Amino acid sequence: MSLCLAPTQPLTDWPCTVLSNTAAGPGLFLLTLQLKSPVRLSSNRPQGTFACQPGQFVMLAVEETGTWFRRPFSLLRFNKAAQTVTIYYKVMGPGTQKMSQWQPGQTTQLLSPLGVGFEEVGQPALTASPEQTLLIGGGIGIAPLFFQAQQWINESQPTKPLCLFGARTAAELSLAAELDPLCSELLLATDDGSLGQTGTVITLLNQQKEALQAKKIKRTLVCGPNPMMAAVVRWFEAHLPAVEVVVSLENHMPCGTGACFGCVVSQAGDLPPIKVCQSGPAFVARQLAWGETGPC
Amino acid sequence: MLESNLGGLKLASPLLNASGCFNPETFDRLFPLNEALGAIVSKTVTPQAQPGNAQQRTVELPGVGMLNSIGLQGKGLAHFLSEDLPAWQGYGLPVILSLSAPSPEVFAEMVQAALSSPAAQTIGLIELNLSCPNVKAGGVHFGSSPQWVKEVVEAVKPVCVDSNQNPVPLLVKLTPNVSDIVAIAAAALDGPEGQNADGVTAINTVVGTHIDVRRRKLSLSKGFGGYSGPGIKPIALHAVVQLRRAFPHKAILGVGGISTATDVLEFLMAGASAVQLGTACFANPAVFCQVRDELTAFLQTEGLTDLSHLIGCAVD
């Protein structure tokens, strides 16, 4: 695995151009951006190279000027040779609605990297190999897990992870074909049974319980809708409490830079709320306070 | 070229961040802060740690700004003085310490603690956030009453001195949510020498609310919040004009919806010696560098060597 990143990692606002913005399911899009040379803000700082680790995020401008907040996204892919990044997003509100109208040639800005990566949270993760790590994605939450699986391939890791990927319908699992070769096994579930197991990732977990024990799974990376993550956290507490559950949260973030305290989430115990953009977005689940439908 | 003087504090740039809108640690990864900013304004520090309000804390108002009701979440004064302030010394900028307290006495105690702390020499100015409840008056904000503003300033100003007994400038941040902002400012500025503030910061956020029509509920957990961003710029600029006319020799720190060099020039020409940018850096993190370059270019085009001829020129 790659080295942990120092908190002083350079931050760069990358100008970029839309190469493609294609539909990938109901309300789902794959946005590929060409990174351009950043405007040098200071001659006293080295020119940044693009470095965003799995679990970290970028803040994407949805309008070139004006006061729209930037939108936080995990990366799905980074092509170092071509200097392109791909974001997998769902139209959720006016910002992503605007993005869905983007045509090739549209220019925007992308602030990166922000937050901490999967490897920086929890127990020393270096002890969990890819085959001892379980990826659990729900809907667009698959993006950072896809990126992680690809990163392990890029690092020539000798093993691959098992991955559980759930969504409402088959149309929302369009990335499964590309994800499959990155995993030792990819198990799918849909609410309506249109692809894979009928049910949810919890159905898959129930089926895989013994297999997970046999594989000596130490760690699971989870990203998806809050109710799904809450259900996964409860499942591991009940069935495999020794597994370290790491969740990647998708809170609204006005600034993404640790300034505004708008994205905070409650911590377990008597600790104050914690900033998702700066201390996360990846957290060990036990660090957070959980309700029925997600982190409080 | 962009030097300014804010109530006695010399600034290399008139561009400051607005309190609570800027994380120096993150922005220092983007550019050396002292190449664009004149000072770092702290998030408002409270006497003790406080958890802030429940979610939802912010609402985006696309095109015009945002609402926030964060609730001054923070780790308290002791933590700020022992952890943040020493770390910020490395940025090579004066720190403007924004403070909130429940009483004039606690305000004064906080200032004394701050100015006698190990990193006190980093503190260049004190900014009082009076949009906090006066506990003795049933929780109504200090900033809404001339009498309470006067009481706070009279308590704080005498202790605004550094370890060499040199004065540390004191600014009062004014709320626009009053019927007569000049009367509030007068309470802060018109006292006898040694008991009055050196200037004002204008303006704090404008109170506002938002309804989530799908949930049929008020969006913010507290029910209302502070409106910031370009939509409040005319309100803030008007306040600065009024304050400049009423107090031509006092420092004015302009804030409210500033996001371009033209906005900065408007505030300077209205009478502000320096300005704060807040919501703008959420959409455009490079805004400080861009505005600095545009201001410099403006001065060169106009054949000016400094900002002094611009400050207040549209009003005086």
Interface residues (C-beta under 8 A of the other chain):
Chain A: P7 T8 Q9 P10 L11 T12 D13 V39 L41 S42 N44 R45 M59 A61 E63 G66 T67 W68 F69 R70 P94 G95 Q109 L111 L114 H252 P254 C255 G256 T257 G258 A259 C260 F261 G262 V264 P272 P273 Q278
Chain B: G20 C21 F22 N23 E25 T26 F27 R29 L30 F31 P32 E35 K43 A49 P51 G52 Q55 R57 T58 E60 P62 G63 V64 G65 M66 N68 I70 Q73 K75 G229 P230 S259 T279 A280 C281 F282 A283 N284 P285 A286 C289
